[in-house]
Amino acid sequence: MNLVELTLNQFFMLLIFGGMLSVLCVMIPVQIASKMRRMKRKRYLSTCRICGYRFIRPESKEPVVCPHCGVLNQ
């Protein structure tokens, strides 16, 4: 059985690249999940263009009346 001998320089390079790889393995799925959640939220949440009130939009695609100020929003 051959053991791989690492120099101190190789060990630190392996440590740095391993850390970079682990950060990428965590950040990419988190960014994808965040983007998907944001797109899903945009489908059913709406913000009034006059008063800025946030409310849940019904399933229909027609313009909705703001429950706070009564303005028609698209």
SVG drawing of the C-alpha trace seen along z (x, -y; Angstrom):
<svg xmlns="http://www.w3.org/2000/svg" viewBox="-62 -56 69 58">
<polyline fill="none" stroke="black" stroke-width="0.4" points="0.0,0.0 1.5,-3.3 0.9,-6.3 0.8,-9.7 3.2,-12.1 2.1,-15.7 4.4,-18.6 3.2,-21.5 2.6,-23.6 0.5,-20.9 -1.5,-20.4 -2.4,-24.1 -3.3,-24.2 -5.5,-21.1 -7.1,-22.8 -7.8,-26.0 -9.3,-24.2 -11.3,-21.9 -12.8,-24.9 -13.6,-26.6 -15.3,-23.5 -17.3,-23.1 -18.5,-26.7 -19.6,-26.2 -21.4,-23.0 -23.4,-24.9 -23.9,-28.2 -25.2,-27.0 -28.2,-25.0 -29.0,-27.8 -29.0,-30.4 -31.2,-28.1 -33.7,-27.5 -33.8,-31.3 -34.5,-32.1 -37.3,-29.5 -38.9,-30.7 -38.8,-34.3 -40.5,-33.4 -43.2,-31.4 -43.8,-34.3 -44.1,-36.8 -47.0,-34.8 -49.3,-35.2 -48.2,-38.3 -49.0,-41.8 -48.1,-45.3 -50.4,-48.2 -49.0,-50.8 -50.5,-53.7 -50.3,-52.9 -47.6,-50.1 -49.8,-47.7 -48.9,-44.0 -51.7,-41.5 -52.3,-38.0 -53.6,-38.1 -56.4,-35.7 -55.8,-32.9 -57.3,-34.9 -55.1,-37.0 -57.5,-40.0 -56.8,-43.3 -57.3,-43.2 -58.7,-45.9 -56.4,-46.8 -58.0,-45.9 -56.4,-48.8 -57.1,-51.8 -59.5,-50.4 -57.3,-51.2 -57.4,-48.9 -54.0,-47.1 -52.8,-45.0"/>
</svg>
